[in-house]
Amino acid sequence: MWETVFAHGVAGPVSGEADLARAEAALGFPLPASYRDFCRRWGAGLAAGHVRILTPGPDPDTDLVAGAELMAHSIGAVLADHPEHRFEVEGDDPTVVERACFFGRSEAGEFLFWDVVPDRPEYEIWVMGADLESVRFGGADLGDLMRRVQGPAVRGILGMGAAPLPSTFAGDDPAPATH
């Protein structure tokens, strides 16, 4: 599947089954199939020149569990100072934010999160604006999100000024080229 998402790429440190199991145990829910596949194939790095996906592993700077906790805590601390705050959620379903598990961030400061709904093999992906106000639908799964940001749909995900992103992946710790 990923060969149709990234035309050029160098994998980063990939996650093993023990890393994925540790993350699932710590987070309390199964990781989506597309994400698990991504972690085993591409690992930690910069997708489409703009999106950093956190992956389970020993590096606290790129680890999913550490990063998810840090993002949730940071966003929660800001919102605690603004009790009147309301998210502007695409589709007007603010409950997606209540079920959020953050797993990535863009170079412009947007936050990627899963809408964790139990008993689903995949969780929808949503993007919270760096302003902590807008919440937009990103994709049905990780592959869908990556394909959508490479085309005109990127404007609905990252904002009207966004241009399609490149079909690339740059691993954090370069491994041999994959194609």
Long-range contacts (C-beta under 8 A, 24 or more apart in sequence): 1-34, 1-37, 1-143, 2-37, 2-38, 2-41, 2-42, 2-143, 3-179, 4-147, 5-143, 5-146, 5-147, 5-150, 5-167, 6-42, 6-47, 6-48, 6-146, 6-167, 6-168, 6-169, 7-167, 7-168, 7-179, 8-167, 8-168, 8-169, 8-179, 9-42, 9-168, 9-169, 9-170, 9-171, 9-177, 9-178, 9-179, 10-45, 10-169, 10-170, 10-171, 10-174, 10-175, 10-176, 10-177, 10-178, 11-41, 11-42, 11-43, 11-45, 11-169, 11-171, 11-175, 11-176, 11-178, 12-42, 12-43, 12-44, 12-45, 12-55, 12-62, 12-170, 12-171, 12-172, 12-173, 12-174, 12-175, 13-43, 13-44, 13-55, 13-57, 13-59, 13-62, 13-171, 13-172, 13-173, 13-175, 14-39, 14-40, 14-41, 14-42, 14-43, 14-55, 14-175, 15-39, 15-40, 15-43, 15-55, 15-56, 15-57, 16-40, 19-55, 19-56, 19-57, 20-56, 22-56, 22-65, 23-56, 23-64, 23-65, 26-65, 27-64, 27-65, 27-68, 27-101, 29-101, 29-116, 29-118, 32-114, 32-121, 32-122, 32-123, 32-141, 32-142, 33-121, 33-122, 33-141, 34-122, 34-141, 34-142, 34-143, 34-144, 35-103, 35-141, 35-142, 38-142, 38-143, 42-169, 42-171, 43-171, 43-172, 43-175, 44-171, 44-172, 44-173, 45-169, 45-170, 45-171, 45-172, 46-107, 46-169, 46-170, 46-172, 47-146, 47-168, 47-169, 48-146, 48-149, 48-150, 48-165, 48-166, 48-167, 48-168, 48-169, 49-107, 49-165, 49-166, 49-168, 49-170, 50-106, 50-107, 50-108, 50-149, 50-158, 50-165, 51-104, 51-105, 51-106, 51-107, 51-112, 51-146, 51-149, 51-165, 52-104, 52-105, 52-106, 52-107, 53-103, 53-104, 53-112, 53-142, 54-103, 54-104, 59-172, 62-172, 64-103, 67-102, 67-103, 67-105, 68-101, 68-102, 68-103, 71-102, 71-105, 71-111, 72-100, 72-101, 72-102, 75-102, 75-111, 75-128, 75-132, 78-132, 79-132, 85-132, 87-128, 87-132, 87-133, 87-134, 87-135, 88-133, 88-134, 88-135, 89-135, 90-134, 90-135, 90-136, 90-137, 91-137, 96-124, 96-126, 96-135, 97-128, 97-135, 100-126, 100-128, 106-130, 106-158, 108-158, 110-158, 112-138, 112-145, 127-157, 127-158, 129-159
